[in-house]
Amino acid sequence: LPGYTIDTLRALKKQFPKALFYFIIGSDLVEQLDSWYRAEELQNETCFLAGSRPGSKMIKAGRTKNVELVEIKELDISASHIRTQIKADKSISKINKLVPAAVAEYIFEKGLYR
């Protein structure tokens, strides 16, 4: 799949034309959404579900086009933290408590985030 979110979304829509796609993000990313590559096109083509994150106020989420707020149990885990742990330690044990075992195994089998 392509590298930019908008291109990935369009490729998926082409492959699965009847599917309805949602993009799930942490509420902390809502504030940055306008800076994403071709953000306006992306917001016109899909709906974002913004899950609450520790320390995030989700102020902008309710006023940003195609962003729905989703109240979830807050976990202080982020994808960037997981990637940092993998780069620093190169050990599956560091992320076993952060992601399901099958996900951890897949990440290490494929050599992701190194």
C-alpha positions as CSV (number, residue, x, y, z in Angstrom):
1,L,0.0,0.0,0.0
2,P,1.1,3.6,-0.6
3,G,2.8,5.6,2.1
4,Y,0.4,8.5,2.7
5,T,-2.8,8.0,4.5
6,I,-5.0,9.5,1.7
7,D,-3.4,7.2,-0.9
8,T,-3.8,4.2,1.4
9,L,-7.4,5.1,1.9
10,R,-8.1,5.4,-1.8
11,A,-6.3,2.1,-2.6
12,L,-8.4,0.4,0.1
13,K,-11.6,2.0,-1.3
14,K,-10.7,0.8,-4.7
15,Q,-10.1,-2.7,-3.5
16,F,-13.2,-2.8,-1.3
17,P,-15.7,-0.5,-3.0
18,K,-18.6,-1.4,-0.8
19,A,-16.8,-1.0,2.5
20,L,-17.1,2.0,4.8
21,F,-13.8,3.0,6.3
22,Y,-13.1,4.8,9.6
23,F,-9.7,6.1,10.7
24,I,-9.1,5.6,14.4
25,I,-6.8,8.0,16.1
26,G,-6.0,9.2,19.6
27,S,-7.6,12.4,20.6
28,D,-4.1,13.9,20.9
29,L,-3.8,13.7,17.1
30,V,-6.9,15.7,16.4
31,E,-5.0,18.9,17.0
32,Q,-2.4,17.9,14.4
33,L,-4.9,16.6,11.8
34,D,-4.8,19.8,9.7
35,S,-1.1,19.4,9.2
36,W,-1.4,15.9,7.6
37,Y,-0.6,15.5,4.0
38,R,-3.7,16.5,1.9
39,A,-5.7,16.7,5.2
40,E,-8.7,18.4,3.7
41,E,-9.2,15.6,1.1
42,L,-8.7,13.0,3.7
43,Q,-11.3,14.6,6.0
44,N,-13.7,14.7,3.0
45,E,-13.3,11.0,2.2
46,T,-13.5,9.4,5.6
47,C,-14.6,9.8,9.2
48,F,-12.1,9.9,12.0
49,L,-13.0,8.3,15.3
50,A,-11.0,10.0,18.1
51,G,-10.5,8.0,21.2
52,S,-9.8,9.8,24.4
53,R,-6.2,9.8,25.5
54,P,-4.7,10.7,28.9
55,G,-4.0,14.4,29.2
56,S,-5.9,15.3,26.0
57,K,-8.8,17.6,26.2
58,M,-10.3,16.8,22.8
59,I,-11.2,20.5,22.5
60,K,-10.9,20.6,18.7
61,A,-12.4,17.2,18.0
62,G,-16.0,18.3,18.1
63,R,-15.3,21.2,15.8
64,T,-13.2,19.4,13.2
65,K,-14.9,18.1,10.1
66,N,-15.7,14.4,10.1
67,V,-14.2,13.7,13.6
68,E,-16.4,11.9,16.1
69,L,-15.5,11.6,19.7
70,V,-15.4,8.2,21.2
71,E,-15.2,7.8,25.0
72,I,-13.0,4.8,25.9
73,K,-11.1,3.6,28.9
74,E,-8.0,5.7,28.7
75,L,-4.7,3.8,28.4
76,D,-1.4,5.5,28.5
77,I,-0.1,3.7,25.5
78,S,0.8,5.2,22.2
79,A,2.1,3.7,18.9
80,S,5.2,6.0,19.1
81,H,6.0,4.7,22.6
82,I,5.7,1.1,21.3
83,R,8.0,1.9,18.3
84,T,10.5,3.6,20.6
85,Q,10.6,0.5,22.9
86,I,11.2,-1.8,19.9
87,K,14.0,0.4,18.5
88,A,15.7,0.7,21.9
89,D,15.4,-2.8,23.2
90,K,14.9,-5.1,20.1
91,S,13.2,-7.5,22.5
92,I,9.7,-8.8,22.3
93,S,9.5,-8.7,26.1
94,K,9.3,-4.9,26.2
95,I,6.1,-4.7,24.2
96,N,4.3,-7.9,25.4
97,K,2.4,-5.8,28.0
98,L,1.6,-3.1,25.5
99,V,0.1,-5.1,22.6
100,P,-1.5,-8.6,22.2
101,A,1.0,-11.4,21.9
102,A,0.0,-12.1,18.3
103,V,0.7,-8.5,17.4
104,A,4.1,-8.5,19.2
105,E,5.0,-11.7,17.3
106,Y,4.0,-10.3,14.0
107,I,6.1,-7.1,14.6
108,F,9.2,-9.1,15.4
109,E,8.7,-11.7,12.7
110,K,8.4,-9.0,10.1
111,G,11.2,-6.8,11.6
112,L,9.0,-3.8,11.8
113,Y,10.0,-0.5,13.4
114,R,13.8,-1.2,13.5
